[in-house]
């Protein structure tokens, strides 16, 4: 359950003051979006941080790197060996044309005498010439088997390396999800007040999934591609330095093309994921409030807004994929151009006897294997940019300012009695708009304190400060003399029960929803809480009793029944301090009587804070606090405040006398 759900009065107050710590978002809830990302992504730092997620598995990564290195080296030796097989076949074909008994030198001299200098140069450069014998297929077979063995071992090592990288990536994404979940628990409530729910959900689901997909599809291939480029470049210089220099021309061209196109597409990727978050925000908020949308006839307006954002998503996605998709064909063009140049120059060198035809064949294979990983890296650019764009959105959550940490040497409440004191407490959501100033209040154990006042007076804010959903600006709040900032939040909230105006039940049985207040509660304790809060009266009319399954919105029971279940949940937790935030505002009169009886049982022997708009529900309160503009302007019992004829009497008259006059 979220730490706190805004009451109606707080929503109205927040609409006036703007979200805490952030720019105000206008419009009704279903029309608010996450703001588009305006700054350009810092690709390199974000990419480094993303790769840093795998730091705990760096030893495993080095092992994978070793497998990849050996695999690439074996693959690099393959073309050289196959080139040797080509030389054996070519030499054999020449050997068959030379009469038996004629040496290679004699054949070369004879060709020169006949004016066939090119053929003479080629024959002079050949090895393994056997006049009159032809091709040595035995030697060719042995060479081919060696090449086949090298390629088989290389493929096996590549498979193992890929498996290792996939495991490392999955472990890194697992840790990222774990860190994000833990971070959400450390963020202050003001952060969630300023973030559309759908946008935040998109960051912690869609964006993390996109990071996982991007890493899995690119990391292993990127590692292999870099090693392949180095290995192929080394082999090319070994075979022919001249042709290697020609091939190197493709590197600056390739890097330039990738940089120019990547820079243009990155902004589109950032906008793509920002628009995805906006679409999710609209869909989530619209479906969660689809009843109100229909009642107020906002389907057309929402449809228009959805189409606008959907079109933005379509345009940004098209721009990102189209522009980044240009890298692949451009790189293929550069690679093919390089292939043609190498083939022409290599052919001339074979004709001049400077290289064997096997060396040229090997070099062409090396050049193709050299440009292929460059092309692959370029083709992965869109995935890498998309993944880094999502990573930056997730890092924004991880880098958000956290709530004040719990004290290291925390105090603890042992057998709390519920003595609550506010000492010179001041608080505001924004520095320029003071809300509560210099508040002093003392509540004795077992007292029921009702808090009333107009909308935006600070009633819900008061109990939020007790729960430490927000931190006071000055002063302090104590429970049994212990400053609540000296307690851990879990310890503090473990002694407080809360029943909110907006009921929250999860998909599960009624029994499970009651036990949510204390998971280790026994069956007898659950039944006792149900009977005390009148849940038992309606449960037996349900087909499966306490095992009745509630859907995600608990729409199969009434609003009053949902409220009774939430009260039972607070009852079973057996809190020392109880907070009831307008718990009967959405139920009918008959159900309200049951709720009142249930809350009376729940408040017994507990210090209770009751926020109420219906003043008739707080007649039996020990103390009524009347708040206006963050200050307590009156306090006393129900009868005393009516007799005094002040602010409370005016509220009471406006609620009852005004209704009677009408």
N, C-alpha and C positions, 0 to 999 in steps of 0.2 A: 504494500500500500504506500502511496506517496506520502511524504512527511506531512503535507498540509494541503487542504483544498480550500480555495478562496470562498468565503461566504459572499452572499449577495452584497452586503454593505462594503466588504473589502474590495470587491470587483468595481463597485461604483467609485470608491475612494481612489483606487489605483488608476481608474480611467482619468481622474482629474489630475493626479500627481505625476502620471507617466510611470513606466516600469522602473523598478528599482535598478539603479546603476546602469541604465541604458536609455537609448532614444525611445521616445514613445512611438508605439505602433497604433495607427488609427484604424477605425472601422470595426465592424462586428467580428467575433472570434473566427467565424468561418471564412472571413475575407482577409485575414492577416497572413502574410507570407514571410519566409526568411528573405532578408535583403540580398540581392545578387552580389556576388563577390566582385569587388571593384578593383582591388589590387592584383597585379599580375603575380603569378605563382613564382616562388623562388625555387626553381627546379632542382639545382644542384644541392643546396643544403637540405631540402626536403627528401631528395633521393638518398643522400648519405644517412639521414636519420632513419629512413625506411629500411635501408640495408642494415643499419645498426640494431634493428630488432632481432637479427640473427646472431648477435654477439654471444649469447650464452651457448650457442652450438658452433662456436668458431673452430673447435678441434674437428668436429664432424665435417664442417665446410672444407677444412684443409685436406681431410681424407678424400672428399669428393673431388677437390681440385687435383689431387695426385692421380686419381683414377682418370679424370678428364685429360690430364697432361699425357699420361701413358697412351691413352686411346688416340689422342691427336697425333702423337709421334708415330704410332704404328700406321695410322691413316696416311701420314705424310710420307712414309717410306714406300707405300703402295705404288704410286705413279712411277717412282724411280725404278722399282723392280719390274713393273709392267713395261716400262720403256726398254729395259734390258731384254725382255722377251721379244719386243718389236725388233730390236737390233739383231737378235738371233735369227728371226724369220727373214729380215731384209738381207742379212749377210748370206743366209742360206740360198736365197733366190739368186744373188749375184754369183755365189760359189758354183751353182749348177751350170751357169753360162761359161765358166772358165774350164778349159780342157784339163783333164787329169794330168798331173805331172808338171803343170805350169804354176810357179809360185806367185804369191800376191804381188810382189815387187815387179816381176816380169809382166804380169797382166796390166799393172799401172803404167809401165813404160810403153807397152804396146798401144794402150789407149791414147797416151800423149802423142805418140808417133802418128797416130791416125787423126790427131787434131781434136780429140774428144776430152778436153782438159777438165770439164765439170765432172764427167763420169770418173775420170782418173782421180780427181780430188776426193770424191765421195768414196771410191774403193780404197784409197790410201788411208782414209780415216776409220775404216771398218775394222772391228775385231772379229774373231771367230770365223775367218774366211777359210773354207775347206774346198779347194778346187775340185770340181766334178762330183762332190758328194751331196750337195743340196742342203735342205733344212735339217738341223739336228732336233727332231721332235722330242726326243728324250730330255734334252736340256731345257727345251721350251716348256715341257710338262712339269719339270721340277720347279722351274721359276714360277709358273702359274700356281702350283700347289702352295709354294711359299707365300705368294701374294694372298691367296685365299685364306691361309691360316692367319696371316697378319690382320686381314679385314675381319675375320671371325672373332679374334681376341679383342680387337678394337671395339667391335659392336657390343660384345659382352661387357667390357669395362664401361662403355658409354651408358648401357642399360643400368648398371649398378650405380653409376654416378647420378643418373637421373632419379633413380629411386631415393637416393640419399638426399638430394636437393629437395624433392617433393616432401619428404619427411621433415626436413629442416624448415621449409616454408610453412607447412601446416602447424608446426610447433610455434613458429614466430607469430602467426596469425592467432593461434590460441592464446598466447601471452598478450597480444594486443587487445583481443576481446576481453580478457580478464582484467587488464589494466583499465580499459574504458569503463567496465562495469564497476570496478573499485573507485574510479575517478568520479563517476556519477554519484556514488555514495558520499563523496567528500565535498561535492559542490554545494554552495549555499542555495537557499531557496530562491534568492533573487535571480540567479542564473536561469532557473527553470521558468520564472515569471516572465523573462524576456525572450524565451525561445519558443517558437511554435512547436507543438508536440510532433507533428509530422516531419518537420525539418530535422529535429533532433533524432527521431527514429531513423530517418534516412541516413544520417551520419553513422549511427552505430550498427546499422544493418547493411544497407545497400553499398555504402562506401567501403566498409570492411570487406564485404564479399568481393567487391571490385578489386581491392588490394590483393586479396588472396588469389583471384583469377589472374591478375596481371603478373604477380610474382611467379606463379606456377608455370605460366606460359612463356615467360621471358628469361627468368634467372638462369635456368640450366642451359638454355640455348645461347644466352648471352655469354656465359662462361666459356662454353665450347667454341663459340664464334671468335672470341678474343684470342684464345689459345691457337685456334686454327689459323688466324691471320698471321700470328707470329711464326708458327711452324712453316706455313707455306712460303712466307717471305724468306725465311732462312734457307729453305730448299731451293727457291728460285735463284738466290744469289750463289748457291753452290753449283747449280746447273749452268747458269749464264748470267753474270753480273749486268751485261748490257741489256738483256731482255727484262731483268728485274728492275732496272732503273726506269725503263719504259712503263712497266706495270705500276710502279710507284706513283706515276702521275695521277692515277685514279683516286689515290687517298685524299689529297686536298680537295679534289673536285667532289668526291663523295661526302666529305665532312662539310664542305660549304653548302651543298644541296640540302643535307640533313638539317644543318643549323638554321638556314633561311626558312625552310618549310616548317620545321619544328617550332620556331619562334612564332610564326603566324598561326599555327594550329593550337598552341598552348592556351591562349585566351579562350578559344572555343571550348576546349575541354573543361576549363574552370567553370565557364558559364553552363555547360551541359550538366554538370553535377549540382550546381546551384539550382538550376531549373528543375532537376529531378527532385531535389528536396522540396521545392515549392509545390510541385505536383502532388507529392506525397502529403504535404501539409493540407492542401485543399481536400484531397480525397479523405484523409483521416478525419478532419474536423467536420466535413460535410456528412459523412456517414455516421459519426458519433452524434450529430445533432440533426439527423435527417427529418425528425418529426417537426422541429421548429422551422426547418427550411421549407417544408411543405405548408405549414400553417401560415407563415408570413409571405408565401408566394415568392420565395427567393430562388426558385429553381432556374429561372431564366437568367437572372443575374449571375448565379454561380456557374451556369453553363457557359456564359460569355467569358467569365473570368478563367474558367478551366481551359476553354479553347485558346485564350490569349497565352496562358502559361504553357499549354501543350504545344502551341505553335512556336513559342520561344525555345522550348526543349527540342522540337523537331529541327528548327533552324540551326541551333547551336550544335546539335548532334551531327547534322548533315555537314556543317562547316568543319567540325573537328575531323570527322571521318574522311571527307572528301580531300581536304587540304593535306592531312597526314598521309592519305592514300596515294598522293602524287609521288611520294618518296620512292616507292617500289618501282614504278615504271621508269622513273628518271635514273635510278641506280642500274636497272637492267640495261638501259640505253648506254650508259657509261661503260658497263661491263662488256657489252657486245662490241662497242667501239674499240675497247682495249684488246678484245679477242682478235679482231680483224688485224690490228696493227702487229700484234705478236705473231700471228700466223704468217703474215707477209714477211716480216723481218726474219723469223725463224726459217722459213723456206729458203730465203736467200743465203742464210748461213749454212744450211744443209748443202745447198748447191755448191757453195764455196769450200765445203769440207771442214768448216770451222766447228760444226756440230753434227752429231749423228741424228738420224731421224727419230730414234728412240728418245734422245734428249729433248728434241722439239716436242714430241708427243707428251713426255712427262711435264715439260714446262707449260704446255697448253692446259694440261690437267691442273697443274699447280695454280695457274692464273685464274682458271675457273673456280677452283676451290678457294682462291684468295679473294675473289670478288663476291663469291656466293655468301660468305659470312657477313661481308659488309652490307650486301643487299638484305640479308636476314635481319641484321641489326636495324637497318633503316625501316624495314617492314614492321619491326616490333616497336618502332618509335611511338606509334599511336597508342599501343597498349601501355608502354612505359609512361607516357605523358598522362594518360587517363588514370593509371594507378597512382602516380605521384599527386595528381590533382585531388583524388579521393583521400590520399594520405594526409595532405595538408588540411583538409576539412576535419579529419579525425584528430590530427594534432592540435587543431584549434580547441577541440574539446579537452584534450589532455593538458593543454597549456592554460586553460581557464583558471582564474583565481579561485583558490579553494577557501572553504570556510576555516575559521580559526581552529587549529588542531586541538585535540583533547590534551589536557596536561599529562606530563609523563608520570609524575607522582600524584595521581588523582586521589581525591578524597572519596568517601563512599557513604551512602545513607544506610545505616543499620536500624531497622525497625522504625521507619519514618512515621511521624505523627501528622504531618501536613501543616506545619506552621509556615506560612508564606509571608514574606515581607519585601516590599519595594522600597528602596532607599535612594531618594534623589535621582530617580531614573529619568533619562532623557533619550529620545529616539526619533529618528526621521529617516524616511526612505531615500530622500535626496537632501544634500546639505542646505540647499536654499529654501526648503519647505519643511520647517519644524512641525512635528506632529505631537509627540508627548514630551512635556518639559517638566523637569523637577517633580516627578510623581512620587509620593510617599503613601504607602498603604501597608497595613498589617492585618493578616487574616489568621484567626485562631484555629487550632485543629478541630475538625468536625463541623466547621461553619459552612453554610451554603451562601455563597456570594453571587448575587445576580448583577450583571452588567448591562445597562440599558443606555440608550442615547440615539441620536439621529444617525443616519447613514454617513459613514466616513468619520465618525467621532473617535475611532481608535479602539473599539471594543475587541475585535478579533486580533488586532495588533497586540493588545495587552496579553492575551493568552499565547500568542505566537512567541512573545518574548519569554514567557515562562518555559515554553517547550524548547527554547533556543533555536527556533527556526530562523530568527534574526538575532543579531548581537546588539546589546544596548550601546548607545554612544557614550553615555556616562552613567555613573551610579552603579548599583548592583541589585540583584534579586537573590534572596536567600530562601532555602527550604530547611526548616529546623536549624536555622543559624548557619548553614553551610552555603557559601556562594555557589550558585549553579555553574559558574565558569570553572570551579575547582573539581567538578564532577565530569566524568565522561558522558557524552550524549546518550550512549546506550543505557548507562546506569540511571541517568536522570529520567529518560523517557520510559524506562522499565518500571518506574514507580508512578507513572501518570497514565490514566485512561482517558480516551478522547472519543466523543461521539459527535460527528460532524453533521452539518445541515445536508450535505450531499452524501448520500449513502454509497459505500463502495463495497461490493461483494464480488468475489472471483468465481470463475467457472469451477464448480465442485459441489459437494453435498452441503446441506444445511449444517450438518454436524461439523464438517471441515471448516466452514466459515465461522462457526462459533469458536472452535478450537484455535483459530488463527490468533486469538488474543493471548493464548498460552498453549503452545503446541504439546507440552507434556501433561496437559490436563487429562484427568481420568474421565471415564464415561459418566461416573456419578457426578463429578463436578460440572460436566457439560450439561447434564440433565437438570442439576440444581440451578444453574444459570438460566436455562431455558424456562424453567418454571417460575423463577423469580421475576423474569422480564416478560412473561405472558407469551413467549414463543411457543411453549408447549400447547397452548390453547388452539392455535391454528395449524400446527404441524401435523396433528393427527387427522386433519381433513385432507391432507395431501396423499397421493397414491402410495408413496414410498416412505412417508414419515420423515425421520431425520436423514434418511438416505436419499431424499429427493434431490436430483441434480439440478442446479441452477445454471442457466446459460451465462454467457459472458456479461450480459447486462442485467441478469436476474429478472428478466421480464415475465417469468412465469409465477411471480408472487407480486403482491401489491406494494405500493410505496410505503404504507404503514407497516406491513410485515417486514419489508427490508429494514426499516428503521428499528424495529424490535430486535431483529437479528444482530444489528450493529451494537445495540445496547447490551445484548447478551454477550457479545464478544468482549465488550469492555468489562462486563460483570465478571466473566471467568478469569480475566487477567488480575483481578483483586488488587486494584491500584490504591495507593495511599492518597492520591490527588486525582480528582475527576474534573474534566472539562467538557461541558455540553455546549456546543456551538449551534444554537437555533435548531435543536434536534427535532422540533415538532412543526416546523413551518410548512411542510409539504404533505401533511396528513389530514384526514377528515376529523371532525369533532369527536366521534366515538373512538376512533383509533387514538386520538390525542389523549383521551382519558386513560387508555391502557398504557400509552407511552409515559404519561405523567406518573402513573402508579409504578411502572417499571423503573423510571428514573428515581423516584422517591426511594425505592428499595435499593437502588444502586448507590444513592448518595448517603445512605445510612452509615454513620460512623466514619465518613470520609469528608475531607475538605473538598468543596466543590465550587467551580466557577461556572455559572450559567449565563450564556449570552442569549438574550431574548428580545424579540420584537413584540411578541404577544405578551403584554404586561399582565394579563390574567394568569399566566403560567408561573409567575414568580411571587405570588401572594405569600407563600410560606417561607420565603428566603430569609435567612437571619440578617443579611445585610444587602442592601441594594445600593449600587454605585451608579450615579448618573454622570455620563461623560459627554463633554462637548469640546471639540477641537483638541483632543488629546489630554484634557484636564478633567479631574473629578470635581464637578461643580456641586454635587449634593451626595449625601450618603445617609442611610438610616433604614428603618423598617418600612414596609409597604404603607402602614397606617400613618407613620410619622411623616413620610414624604408627602402623602396626600394632604395631611393636615397643614403642612408647611406652605402648600400652595405655590411651590417653585417650579423648577424645570420639569421634575417628574410629574407633577400635577398637570402641567400643560401637555406633556406627552400623553398622559392618561386621558385627558379630556379630548385631545385630538383623535385618539383611537376609539373612544367609546361614545362620548357625548356628541362628537361630530357625526358619527355614523347614525346616531339616533335622530339627530336633527334632519339629516338627509332623508 
